[in-house]
Amino acid sequence: MTKPLCCSNKELTKEFADLAKFLRIIGEDNRLRILCLLKDGELCVCEIVKHLKLPQNLVSTHLKALKTLGLVESRQEWKNVYYSINKKSFKKYNSLLTIFLKNYE
């Protein structure tokens, strides 16, 4: 029996460690809900707060975690901060998930 690709390739091992971080981050319900909201386009923090009915400081904490991993991008317009999905980052994690799950088809 040969070692699976994810265990034997040192470069992929680092990538799979990143994938584990990704899964931990999106595994939190509120973060997943934020990502779901952002799928339809850019939103202001105030709009995310309104949709989720969560305190602004909690939403900001979740957005910071998503941004740290590169899953969302932000821009500031006067006093408002707008967030959107970082599609390039999601494509990377989608590719890694595809490689990881390939043997389970």
The first five atom37 places (N, CA, C, CB, O) and aatype in JSON, in Angstrom:
{
  "aatype": [12, 16, 11, 14, 10, 4, 4, 15, 2, 11, 6, 10, 16, 11, 6, 13, 0, 3, 10, 0, 11, 13, 10, 1, 9, 9, 7, 6, 3, 2, 1, 10, 1, 9, 10, 4, 10, 10, 11, 3, 7, 6, 10, 4, 19, 4, 6, 9, 19, 11, 8, 10, 11, 10, 14, 5, 2, 10, 19, 15, 16, 8, 10, 11, 0, 10, 11, 16, 10, 7, 10, 19, 6, 15, 1, 5, 6, 17, 11, 2, 19, 18, 18, 15, 9, 2, 11, 11, 15, 13, 11, 11, 18, 2, 15, 10, 10, 16, 9, 13, 10, 11, 2, 18, 6],
  "atom_mask": [
    [1, 1, 1, 1, 1],
    [1, 1, 1, 1, 1],
    [1, 1, 1, 1, 1],
    [1, 1, 1, 1, 1],
    [1, 1, 1, 1, 1],
    [1, 1, 1, 1, 1],
    [1, 1, 1, 1, 1],
    [1, 1, 1, 1, 1],
    [1, 1, 1, 1, 1],
    [1, 1, 1, 1, 1],
    [1, 1, 1, 1, 1],
    [1, 1, 1, 1, 1],
    [1, 1, 1, 1, 1],
    [1, 1, 1, 1, 1],
    [1, 1, 1, 1, 1],
    [1, 1, 1, 1, 1],
    [1, 1, 1, 1, 1],
    [1, 1, 1, 1, 1],
    [1, 1, 1, 1, 1],
    [1, 1, 1, 1, 1],
    [1, 1, 1, 1, 1],
    [1, 1, 1, 1, 1],
    [1, 1, 1, 1, 1],
    [1, 1, 1, 1, 1],
    [1, 1, 1, 1, 1],
    [1, 1, 1, 1, 1],
    [1, 1, 1, 0, 1],
    [1, 1, 1, 1, 1],
    [1, 1, 1, 1, 1],
    [1, 1, 1, 1, 1],
    [1, 1, 1, 1, 1],
    [1, 1, 1, 1, 1],
    [1, 1, 1, 1, 1],
    [1, 1, 1, 1, 1],
    [1, 1, 1, 1, 1],
    [1, 1, 1, 1, 1],
    [1, 1, 1, 1, 1],
    [1, 1, 1, 1, 1],
    [1, 1, 1, 1, 1],
    [1, 1, 1, 1, 1],
    [1, 1, 1, 0, 1],
    [1, 1, 1, 1, 1],
    [1, 1, 1, 1, 1],
    [1, 1, 1, 1, 1],
    [1, 1, 1, 1, 1],
    [1, 1, 1, 1, 1],
    [1, 1, 1, 1, 1],
    [1, 1, 1, 1, 1],
    [1, 1, 1, 1, 1],
    [1, 1, 1, 1, 1],
    [1, 1, 1, 1, 1],
    [1, 1, 1, 1, 1],
    [1, 1, 1, 1, 1],
    [1, 1, 1, 1, 1],
    [1, 1, 1, 1, 1],
    [1, 1, 1, 1, 1],
    [1, 1, 1, 1, 1],
    [1, 1, 1, 1, 1],
    [1, 1, 1, 1, 1],
    [1, 1, 1, 1, 1],
    [1, 1, 1, 1, 1],
    [1, 1, 1, 1, 1],
    [1, 1, 1, 1, 1],
    [1, 1, 1, 1, 1],
    [1, 1, 1, 1, 1],
    [1, 1, 1, 1, 1],
    [1, 1, 1, 1, 1],
    [1, 1, 1, 1, 1],
    [1, 1, 1, 1, 1],
    [1, 1, 1, 0, 1],
    [1, 1, 1, 1, 1],
    [1, 1, 1, 1, 1],
    [1, 1, 1, 1, 1],
    [1, 1, 1, 1, 1],
    [1, 1, 1, 1, 1],
    [1, 1, 1, 1, 1],
    [1, 1, 1, 1, 1],
    [1, 1, 1, 1, 1],
    [1, 1, 1, 1, 1],
    [1, 1, 1, 1, 1],
    [1, 1, 1, 1, 1],
    [1, 1, 1, 1, 1],
    [1, 1, 1, 1, 1],
    [1, 1, 1, 1, 1],
    [1, 1, 1, 1, 1],
    [1, 1, 1, 1, 1],
    [1, 1, 1, 1, 1],
    [1, 1, 1, 1, 1],
    [1, 1, 1, 1, 1],
    [1, 1, 1, 1, 1],
    [1, 1, 1, 1, 1],
    [1, 1, 1, 1, 1],
    [1, 1, 1, 1, 1],
    [1, 1, 1, 1, 1],
    [1, 1, 1, 1, 1],
    [1, 1, 1, 1, 1],
    [1, 1, 1, 1, 1],
    [1, 1, 1, 1, 1],
    [1, 1, 1, 1, 1],
    [1, 1, 1, 1, 1],
    [1, 1, 1, 1, 1],
    [1, 1, 1, 1, 1],
    [1, 1, 1, 1, 1],
    [1, 1, 1, 1, 1],
    [1, 1, 1, 1, 1]
  ],
  "atom_positions": [
    [[0.85, -1.18, 0.0], [0.0, 0.0, 0.0], [0.89, 1.24, 0.0], [-0.96, 0.0, 1.22], [1.79, 1.36, 0.82]],
    [[0.63, 2.15, -0.92], [1.41, 3.38, -0.99], [0.76, 4.45, -0.13], [1.55, 3.86, -2.45], [-0.45, 4.45, 0.11]],
    [[1.62, 5.38, 0.32], [1.12, 6.5, 1.11], [0.24, 7.39, 0.25], [2.29, 7.31, 1.71], [0.53, 7.59, -0.93]],
    [[-0.84, 7.92, 0.83], [-1.66, 8.87, 0.08], [-0.84, 10.11, -0.28], [-2.91, 9.27, 0.88], [0.09, 10.48, 0.43]],
    [[-1.2, 10.74, -1.37], [-0.5, 11.93, -1.86], [-0.4, 13.01, -0.8], [-1.2, 12.48, -3.09], [0.61, 13.69, -0.71]],
    [[-1.45, 13.17, 0.01], [-1.44, 14.25, 1.0], [-0.43, 13.98, 2.12], [-2.83, 14.42, 1.6], [-0.06, 14.92, 2.83]],
    [[0.0, 12.77, 2.3], [0.96, 12.44, 3.37], [2.39, 12.37, 2.87], [0.59, 11.12, 4.0], [3.33, 12.55, 3.64]],
    [[2.57, 12.11, 1.59], [3.92, 11.87, 1.08], [4.56, 13.08, 0.41], [3.9, 10.74, 0.13], [5.78, 13.14, 0.29]],
    [[3.77, 14.02, -0.04], [4.28, 15.19, -0.73], [4.42, 16.34, 0.26], [3.35, 15.57, -1.91], [3.42, 16.86, 0.75]],
    [[5.69, 16.73, 0.56], [5.93, 17.77, 1.57], [5.24, 19.08, 1.23], [7.42, 18.0, 1.74], [4.73, 19.76, 2.12]],
    [[5.21, 19.45, -0.04], [4.56, 20.69, -0.44], [3.06, 20.61, -0.16], [4.82, 20.98, -1.93], [2.47, 21.57, 0.33]],
    [[2.45, 19.49, -0.48], [1.02, 19.34, -0.22], [0.73, 19.24, 1.27], [0.49, 18.1, -0.94], [-0.34, 19.65, 1.71]],
    [[1.66, 18.7, 2.06], [1.45, 18.61, 3.5], [1.23, 20.0, 4.09], [2.64, 17.93, 4.18], [0.36, 20.17, 4.94]],
    [[2.01, 20.99, 3.64], [1.81, 22.37, 4.09], [0.46, 22.88, 3.61], [2.95, 23.28, 3.58], [-0.26, 23.55, 4.35]],
    [[0.12, 22.57, 2.38], [-1.16, 23.01, 1.83], [-2.32, 22.4, 2.62], [-1.27, 22.62, 0.34], [-3.33, 23.06, 2.86]],
    [[-2.18, 21.14, 3.01], [-3.25, 20.5, 3.78], [-3.33, 21.06, 5.19], [-3.03, 19.0, 3.83], [-4.41, 21.06, 5.8]],
    [[-2.22, 21.53, 5.73], [-2.27, 22.22, 7.02], [-3.09, 23.51, 6.87], [-0.82, 22.54, 7.55], [-3.86, 23.88, 7.75]],
    [[-2.9, 24.2, 5.74], [-3.7, 25.4, 5.45], [-5.18, 25.03, 5.28], [-3.17, 26.11, 4.17], [-6.07, 25.76, 5.72]],
    [[-5.42, 23.89, 4.65], [-6.79, 23.42, 4.47], [-7.46, 23.15, 5.82], [-6.82, 22.15, 3.6], [-8.64, 23.44, 6.01]],
    [[-6.71, 22.6, 6.76], [-7.24, 22.34, 8.1], [-7.63, 23.66, 8.78], [-6.19, 21.58, 8.97], [-8.67, 23.73, 9.43]],
    [[-6.8, 24.7, 8.62], [-7.14, 26.03, 9.17], [-8.43, 26.55, 8.54], [-5.98, 27.04, 8.94], [-9.3, 27.07, 9.22]],
    [[-8.52, 26.39, 7.23], [-9.71, 26.82, 6.49], [-10.97, 26.13, 7.04], [-9.56, 26.51, 4.98], [-11.98, 26.79, 7.29]],
    [[-10.88, 24.83, 7.24], [-12.04, 24.09, 7.73], [-12.42, 24.51, 9.15], [-11.76, 22.59, 7.69], [-13.6, 24.56, 9.5]],
    [[-11.41, 24.8, 9.98], [-11.69, 25.27, 11.34], [-12.4, 26.62, 11.31], [-10.39, 25.37, 12.16], [-13.35, 26.85, 12.06]],
    [[-11.93, 27.5, 10.45], [-12.52, 28.85, 10.37], [-13.96, 28.78, 9.86], [-11.67, 29.75, 9.44], [-14.85, 29.38, 10.46]],
    [[-14.2, 28.05, 8.77], [-15.56, 28.04, 8.24], [-16.47, 27.07, 9.01], [-15.55, 27.65, 6.76], [-17.68, 27.06, 8.79]],
    [[-15.89, 26.28, 9.89], [-16.68, 25.36, 10.71], [-17.48, 26.05, 11.79], [0.0, 0.0, 0.0], [-18.34, 25.42, 12.42]],
    [[-17.23, 27.31, 12.04], [-17.97, 28.06, 13.04], [-19.24, 28.59, 12.36], [-17.11, 29.23, 13.65], [-19.17, 29.23, 11.31]],
    [[-20.39, 28.34, 12.96], [-21.69, 28.66, 12.34], [-21.81, 30.1, 11.85], [-22.78, 28.39, 13.33], [-22.23, 30.33, 10.72]],
    [[-21.46, 31.05, 12.69], [-21.63, 32.45, 12.3], [-20.71, 32.85, 11.15], [-21.38, 33.35, 13.49], [-21.1, 33.65, 10.3]],
    [[-19.53, 32.31, 11.11], [-18.61, 32.62, 10.0], [-19.15, 32.05, 8.7], [-17.19, 32.06, 10.27], [-19.08, 32.68, 7.65]],
    [[-19.69, 30.86, 8.79], [-20.29, 30.24, 7.6], [-21.5, 31.06, 7.13], [-20.7, 28.78, 7.89], [-21.71, 31.21, 5.93]],
    [[-22.27, 31.56, 8.06], [-23.42, 32.41, 7.73], [-22.96, 33.72, 7.07], [-24.25, 32.72, 8.99], [-23.59, 34.19, 6.12]],
    [[-21.87, 34.29, 7.56], [-21.32, 35.5, 6.95], [-20.89, 35.22, 5.52], [-20.12, 36.04, 7.77], [-21.19, 36.0, 4.61]],
    [[-20.2, 34.12, 5.31], [-19.77, 33.76, 3.95], [-20.97, 33.54, 3.03], [-18.89, 32.5, 3.98], [-20.94, 33.91, 1.86]],
    [[-22.01, 32.94, 3.57], [-23.23, 32.73, 2.8], [-23.83, 34.06, 2.36], [-24.25, 31.92, 3.63], [-24.26, 34.21, 1.22]],
    [[-23.87, 35.03, 3.28], [-24.38, 36.36, 2.94], [-23.53, 37.02, 1.85], [-24.42, 37.25, 4.2], [-24.05, 37.66, 0.94]],
    [[-22.22, 36.87, 1.96], [-21.31, 37.53, 1.03], [-21.28, 36.88, -0.35], [-19.92, 37.55, 1.6], [-20.76, 37.46, -1.29]],
    [[-21.83, 35.67, -0.47], [-21.88, 35.01, -1.78], [-22.64, 35.85, -2.8], [-22.53, 33.63, -1.66], [-22.34, 35.81, -4.0]],
    [[-23.61, 36.61, -2.33], [-24.43, 37.42, -3.24], [-23.81, 38.78, -3.55], [-25.79, 37.63, -2.65], [-24.35, 39.54, -4.35]],
    [[-22.67, 39.09, -2.91], [-22.0, 40.34, -3.2], [-21.54, 41.05, -1.94], [0.0, 0.0, 0.0], [-21.77, 40.59, -0.82]],
    [[-20.9, 42.15, -2.16], [-20.31, 42.96, -1.09], [-21.37, 43.49, -0.13], [-19.51, 44.12, -1.69], [-22.46, 43.9, -0.55]],
    [[-21.03, 43.48, 1.16], [-21.93, 44.02, 2.18], [-21.15, 44.85, 3.19], [-22.69, 42.9, 2.88], [-19.99, 44.57, 3.49]],
    [[-21.81, 45.87, 3.7], [-21.28, 46.68, 4.79], [-21.42, 45.88, 6.09], [-22.01, 48.06, 4.88], [-22.33, 45.06, 6.21]],
    [[-20.54, 46.12, 7.03], [-20.63, 45.45, 8.33], [-22.01, 45.67, 8.94], [-19.53, 45.97, 9.29], [-22.59, 44.75, 9.52]],
    [[-22.53, 46.87, 8.81], [-23.85, 47.17, 9.39], [-24.94, 46.3, 8.79], [-24.2, 48.65, 9.19], [-25.89, 45.92, 9.49]],
    [[-24.83, 45.96, 7.51], [-25.81, 45.09, 6.86], [-25.67, 43.64, 7.35], [-25.65, 45.15, 5.34], [-26.67, 42.94, 7.53]],
    [[-24.44, 43.21, 7.56], [-24.2, 41.86, 8.08], [-24.77, 41.73, 9.48], [-22.69, 41.52, 8.08], [-25.41, 40.73, 9.81]],
    [[-24.54, 42.74, 10.3], [-25.07, 42.77, 11.67], [-26.6, 42.65, 11.63], [-24.65, 44.08, 12.4], [-27.19, 41.88, 12.39]],
    [[-27.22, 43.43, 10.75], [-28.68, 43.43, 10.65], [-29.22, 42.05, 10.24], [-29.14, 44.5, 9.64], [-30.2, 41.56, 10.81]],
    [[-28.58, 41.42, 9.25], [-29.03, 40.1, 8.77], [-28.85, 39.01, 9.83], [-28.25, 39.72, 7.5], [-29.74, 38.17, 10.01]],
    [[-27.73, 39.03, 10.51], [-27.43, 37.96, 11.47], [-28.01, 38.19, 12.85], [-25.95, 37.81, 11.58], [-28.09, 37.27, 13.66]],
    [[-28.42, 39.44, 13.12], [-28.94, 39.79, 14.45], [-27.94, 39.44, 15.55], [-30.29, 39.08, 14.7], [-28.29, 38.85, 16.57]],
    [[-26.68, 39.82, 15.3], [-25.6, 39.61, 16.25], [-25.0, 40.97, 16.61], [-24.51, 38.65, 15.67], [-25.12, 41.92, 15.83]],
    [[-24.35, 41.07, 17.76], [-23.68, 42.33, 18.11], [-22.57, 42.66, 17.11], [-23.11, 42.26, 19.54], [-21.91, 41.77, 16.58]],
    [[-22.38, 43.94, 16.88], [-21.38, 44.39, 15.91], [-19.98, 43.91, 16.26], [-21.39, 45.9, 15.81], [-19.21, 43.55, 15.37]],
    [[-19.63, 43.9, 17.55], [-18.28, 43.47, 17.93], [-18.06, 41.99, 17.64], [-18.03, 43.75, 19.41], [-16.94, 41.6, 17.29]],
    [[-19.09, 41.17, 17.76], [-18.97, 39.74, 17.45], [-18.82, 39.53, 15.94], [-20.2, 38.97, 17.97], [-18.01, 38.71, 15.5]],
    [[-19.59, 40.25, 15.16], [-19.48, 40.17, 13.7], [-18.08, 40.61, 13.26], [-20.58, 41.04, 13.01], [-17.47, 39.99, 12.39]],
    [[-17.59, 41.68, 13.85], [-16.24, 42.17, 13.51], [-15.17, 41.14, 13.85], [-15.96, 43.48, 14.26], [-14.2, 40.98, 13.1]],
    [[-15.33, 40.44, 14.96], [-14.38, 39.4, 15.34], [-14.37, 38.28, 14.32], [-14.72, 38.84, 16.74], [-13.31, 37.79, 13.92]],
    [[-15.55, 37.86, 13.88], [-15.65, 36.8, 12.87], [-15.07, 37.26, 11.53], [-17.11, 36.36, 12.68], [-14.38, 36.5, 10.85]],
    [[-15.35, 38.5, 11.17], [-14.81, 39.03, 9.91], [-13.28, 39.11, 9.95], [-15.4, 40.42, 9.62], [-12.61, 38.87, 8.95]],
    [[-12.75, 39.45, 11.11], [-11.29, 39.5, 11.25], [-10.68, 38.12, 11.03], [-10.91, 40.05, 12.64], [-9.65, 38.0, 10.36]],
    [[-11.3, 37.09, 11.6], [-10.79, 35.72, 11.42], [-10.85, 35.32, 9.94], [-11.61, 34.72, 12.27], [-9.92, 34.7, 9.43]],
    [[-11.94, 35.66, 9.28], [-12.08, 35.34, 7.85], [-11.07, 36.11, 7.01], [-13.5, 35.65, 7.37], [-10.52, 35.58, 6.04]],
    [[-10.83, 37.35, 7.38], [-9.88, 38.18, 6.63], [-8.44, 37.71, 6.86], [-10.03, 39.66, 7.03], [-7.63, 37.71, 5.94]],
    [[-8.12, 37.32, 8.09], [-6.77, 36.84, 8.4], [-6.41, 35.64, 7.54], [-6.67, 36.46, 9.89], [-5.26, 35.51, 7.1]],
    [[-7.37, 34.77, 7.29], [-7.12, 33.6, 6.45], [-7.21, 33.94, 4.96], [-8.11, 32.49, 6.79], [-6.88, 33.11, 4.11]],
    [[-7.64, 35.15, 4.65], [-7.72, 35.58, 3.26], [-9.01, 35.21, 2.56], [0.0, 0.0, 0.0], [-9.09, 35.27, 1.34]],
    [[-10.03, 34.82, 3.32], [-11.29, 34.4, 2.72], [-12.16, 35.57, 2.31], [-12.04, 33.51, 3.67], [-13.0, 35.46, 1.41]],
    [[-11.96, 36.71, 2.98], [-12.72, 37.91, 2.61], [-11.74, 39.08, 2.44], [-13.79, 38.25, 3.69], [-10.64, 39.09, 2.98]],
    [[-12.2, 40.04, 1.67], [-11.45, 41.28, 1.46], [-12.32, 42.42, 1.97], [-11.06, 41.47, -0.06], [-13.54, 42.3, 2.06]],
    [[-11.68, 43.53, 2.3], [-12.45, 44.67, 2.78], [-11.98, 45.95, 2.11], [-12.34, 44.79, 4.31], [-10.86, 46.05, 1.61]],
    [[-12.86, 46.9, 2.13], [-12.53, 48.25, 1.67], [-13.33, 49.22, 2.52], [-12.84, 48.45, 0.14], [-14.44, 48.91, 2.96]],
    [[-12.75, 50.37, 2.76], [-13.42, 51.36, 3.59], [-13.91, 52.5, 2.72], [-12.48, 51.89, 4.69], [-13.18, 53.01, 1.86]],
    [[-15.14, 52.89, 2.95], [-15.73, 54.02, 2.26], [-16.31, 54.93, 3.32], [-16.83, 53.57, 1.21], [-17.37, 54.66, 3.89]],
    [[-15.62, 56.01, 3.57], [-15.93, 56.94, 4.63], [-15.94, 56.2, 5.95], [-17.28, 57.65, 4.39], [-14.9, 55.7, 6.36]],
    [[-17.08, 56.1, 6.67], [-17.1, 55.41, 7.96], [-17.46, 53.93, 7.84], [-18.09, 56.09, 8.88], [-17.32, 53.18, 8.8]],
    [[-17.9, 53.52, 6.68], [-18.35, 52.14, 6.5], [-17.25, 51.25, 5.95], [-19.55, 52.1, 5.59], [-16.47, 51.66, 5.09]],
    [[-17.21, 50.0, 6.45], [-16.29, 49.0, 5.92], [-17.13, 47.96, 5.19], [-15.42, 48.33, 7.06], [-18.1, 47.43, 5.74]],
    [[-16.75, 47.67, 3.96], [-17.46, 46.71, 3.12], [-16.61, 45.46, 2.94], [-17.81, 47.34, 1.75], [-15.39, 45.54, 2.75]],
    [[-17.26, 44.31, 3.0], [-16.57, 43.03, 2.86], [-17.1, 42.28, 1.66], [-16.73, 42.18, 4.13], [-18.27, 42.39, 1.3]],
    [[-16.2, 41.51, 1.05], [-16.57, 40.66, -0.09], [-15.73, 39.39, -0.03], [-16.37, 41.42, -1.46], [-14.69, 39.33, 0.62]],
    [[-16.2, 38.38, -0.73], [-15.51, 37.09, -0.82], [-14.23, 37.26, -1.65], [-16.44, 36.0, -1.45], [-14.24, 37.95, -2.67]],
    [[-13.15, 36.63, -1.21], [-11.91, 36.57, -1.99], [-11.98, 35.29, -2.82], [-10.62, 36.61, -1.05], [-11.64, 34.21, -2.33]],
    [[-12.42, 35.41, -4.06], [-12.66, 34.25, -4.91], [-11.39, 33.44, -5.18], [-13.26, 34.69, -6.23], [-11.44, 32.22, -5.27]],
    [[-10.27, 34.12, -5.3], [-9.0, 33.43, -5.55], [-8.67, 32.48, -4.4], [-7.85, 34.46, -5.75], [-8.23, 31.35, -4.63]],
    [[-8.9, 32.93, -3.18], [-8.63, 32.1, -2.0], [-9.56, 30.88, -1.98], [-8.81, 32.93, -0.72], [-9.12, 29.77, -1.68]],
    [[-10.84, 31.1, -2.29], [-11.78, 29.98, -2.3], [-11.45, 28.96, -3.38], [-13.2, 30.48, -2.49], [-11.64, 27.77, -3.17]],
    [[-10.97, 29.42, -4.52], [-10.57, 28.49, -5.59], [-9.42, 27.61, -5.11], [-10.16, 29.26, -6.87], [-9.39, 26.42, -5.4]],
    [[-8.48, 28.2, -4.38], [-7.35, 27.44, -3.84], [-7.85, 26.33, -2.9], [-6.36, 28.38, -3.09], [-7.46, 25.18, -3.03]],
    [[-8.73, 26.69, -1.96], [-9.22, 25.7, -1.01], [-10.12, 24.68, -1.68], [-9.97, 26.39, 0.12], [-10.14, 23.51, -1.28]],
    [[-10.86, 25.08, -2.69], [-11.68, 24.14, -3.45], [-10.79, 23.1, -4.14], [-12.54, 24.89, -4.49], [-11.11, 21.91, -4.16]],
    [[-9.67, 23.55, -4.7], [-8.73, 22.63, -5.35], [-8.15, 21.64, -4.35], [-7.6, 23.42, -6.02], [-8.05, 20.45, -4.64]],
    [[-7.77, 22.14, -3.17], [-7.21, 21.26, -2.15], [-8.24, 20.25, -1.66], [-6.69, 22.09, -0.98], [-7.91, 19.09, -1.45]],
    [[-9.48, 20.7, -1.47], [-10.53, 19.77, -1.06], [-10.76, 18.7, -2.12], [-11.84, 20.52, -0.78], [-10.99, 17.53, -1.8]],
    [[-10.71, 19.1, -3.38], [-10.89, 18.16, -4.48], [-9.79, 17.1, -4.47], [-10.9, 18.89, -5.83], [-10.06, 15.91, -4.63]],
    [[-8.53, 17.53, -4.27], [-7.41, 16.58, -4.19], [-7.61, 15.65, -3.0], [-6.06, 17.33, -4.08], [-7.42, 14.44, -3.12]],
    [[-7.97, 16.21, -1.87], [-8.12, 15.42, -0.64], [-9.25, 14.4, -0.76], [-8.38, 16.35, 0.56], [-9.1, 13.25, -0.32]],
    [[-10.37, 14.8, -1.34], [-11.54, 13.94, -1.41], [-11.55, 13.03, -2.63], [-12.78, 14.77, -1.41], [-12.46, 12.21, -2.78]],
    [[-10.57, 13.17, -3.51], [-10.54, 12.42, -4.75], [-10.68, 10.9, -4.51], [-9.24, 12.71, -5.51], [-11.37, 10.22, -5.28]],
    [[-10.06, 10.38, -3.5], [-10.1, 8.93, -3.25], [-11.43, 8.45, -2.67], [-8.99, 8.54, -2.32], [-11.63, 7.25, -2.52]],
    [[-12.31, 9.37, -2.33], [-13.56, 8.99, -1.69], [-14.74, 8.94, -2.66], [-13.88, 9.95, -0.57], [-15.88, 8.73, -2.26]],
    [[-14.46, 9.13, -3.93], [-15.54, 9.12, -4.94], [-16.03, 7.71, -5.17], [-15.06, 9.73, -6.26], [-16.93, 7.5, -5.97]]
  ]
}
